[in-house]
Amino acid sequence: MYRHGHLGITLLILAPISYALVQNGQFVIAGLLVFGVFIIEPLLDITIEYPDSHTVV
């Protein structure tokens, strides 16, 4: 999957979780969650650079 796909899936999953946290007044946890996910999210694209990283059965 390419970067735009990863970002879209990340936002789709992260939005309701962060919304629930903010509604409960847990702003710091919501901010750390968003920060952590957007730090980890680009690491998934490293497999595009290596052609033999995906195994097709």
Secondary structure, 3 states (H helix, E strand, C coil): CCHHHHHHHHHHHHHHHHHHHHHCCCHHHHHHHHHHHHHHHHHHHHHHHCHHHCCCC
